[in-house]
């Protein structure tokens, strides 16, 4: 079974659970690894001794944007938009 996921690593995240996130490529949902394994063994009742091999290959990497690129200027947004009267 080959599955593709997006791994997001943010060492400065406020909460520990947001520092390393694994998401499905198409749905962006966090995968249920146990469910994926159960599907591979046909999910019949019982106990299974299994071996799981994880082979990681980075297909593409995008750097997180620099902090200064994320700053928002309040001076620009404090101007009120000009409203025009409809004819």
N, C-alpha and C positions, 0 to 999 in steps of 0.2 A: 504494500500500500504506500503510495506516495501522496502526501498532502503538502500544500503550500500555505504558509502563514506569513503574516506581517509581524515582526518583532519590533516593538518600540521601547527604547531604553531612555529613561530620563533620570539621571542620578540626582537631580535637584528637585524632584517632585515632592510636593508637600507631604503626601501619604506614601507609606512604603509600598502599598499595593498598586500604586500608579508608577512605580519606578521601572517595572519590567512588565510589559503587556504583550500577550500573544493574541493575535486576532486573525479570523478567517479572511482570506483575500476578497471574496465576493460579498459576504454579508457583514463583515466587520464585527461579528460577534466573537466573544471569547470561546475557544473550542473546549468541549468537554472531552478531555483525553480518555477518560474511562469509558465513555460511550463509544468513542471511535474504536477502542480495543474490543469492546463487547460486540460491536458489529462485525469485526474480523473473525471472532470465534462463534459467530451465529447466535450469540446471546442466549444459548440454552442454559437452563438452570444448572447449578453446580459450582464447584470451585475449580479454578484453573491455575496451574503453575505456568506462567508465561515468561517469555524473554522478549524484551522490547529493545530494539536497536534504534538509536537516534543518530542519523547522519545529517550533519548540518553543512549546507553549502550556501554561502551568501550569493544571491543572484543579483542584487542591486542594493546600494546603500545611499541614503540621502541624509546629509548632515542636518541637525536641528538648526533652525534659524538663530542667529546671534541675538542676544537680549536687546541690544540697541535697535535692532530692526523691528522689535515688537512694541516699542514705546509709542504712545499715542499722545498727540499734542492737543491739550485741552483748549488752547488759544484758537485753533482752527475750528473746533466744534462749538465754541461759545457764540459764534455769530448766528443770528437768527436767519433762517432762510427767507428769501424774498417771495412772498405770495402774490400771485397775480390774479386779478378778478377774471372769472370766466365771462365770455361775451354772451 
